């Protein structure tokens, strides 16, 4: 896929630059999100050692026996271990696919909302594996960095639309962000893929902004555009891959597209390939009403939707069983 469709943007231009380069960057972002819904973002300041440390600790967990991991089993949208056969992301598009070929550790915000019903549904305590004590500190540091980065990105995105810098960010004062560590082992663990089976099936993300730290792989990320169909996503080890989700696309009245993507199964000629992705899902504060921006920004006027009613329906849709 060409860099024109998924460009690399240096966030330091936004945080440190003058008016002219900032305006140029905003135009680049606006154009990219109209076509693929994806960006590569450098200049974010998150150390590679932190990301490597999370991967190392998480791998210790994923290599534990299933009977141990089962102690931390969770449902989709919960906190803990999502074992094999738990999710099929293609279901979100209405496509009946075999379960995704992955395991996940999933965490989220640790600060209660204050409403007992909302806390019970969206702010359950995180479950940290006792067998890998280093994981908690690493993830909590990473999540703090992601929350700050998300707000910076949302400021850039608002300005790219000609809106005030806090237009989106003001709805994220108490978000229900999620964090998945996705493990994609080789066929020695998951077996030979069934027809139509992926590490993650074709889908769009559900919320606002997704920040992905990924590894290069032949069974890796592909992005769909109308012009090119499915193509391998460009990769830069220093960059985060950033895409917008359904709620932000609705918010912009489909000016920007929710980036459709998938993760390929283990390749036939490299069946032992193992990858791990760190995926931060930015979300709103519960109860946020998402209303489509009118023309000339928006192109489609969707009915207003409660952010978390939408999210719950989508999470339920990808649950297997």
Secondary structure as UniProt FT lines:
FT   TURN            3..5
FT   STRAND          8..10
FT   HELIX           11..16
FT   HELIX           19..35
FT   STRAND          38..42
FT   HELIX           48..62
FT   HELIX           66..69
FT   HELIX           70..72
FT   TURN            76..77
FT   STRAND          80..82
FT   TURN            84..85
FT   HELIX           89..93
FT   STRAND          103..108
FT   HELIX           116..122
FT   TURN            130..131
FT   HELIX           134..160
FT   TURN            161..162
FT   TURN            165..168
FT   HELIX           169..171
FT   TURN            173..174
FT   STRAND          178..184
FT   HELIX           187..190
FT   TURN            195..196
FT   STRAND          200..203
FT   STRAND          209..213
FT   TURN            218..219
FT   STRAND          221..225
FT   TURN            226..228
FT   STRAND          229..232
FT   TURN            237..238
FT   STRAND          240..244
FT   HELIX           246..251
FT   TURN            252..254
FT   STRAND          261..263
FT   HELIX           268..270
FT   TURN            271..272
FT   STRAND          275..281
FT   TURN            286..287
FT   STRAND          289..290
FT   TURN            295..297
FT   STRAND          305..306
FT   HELIX           307..317
//
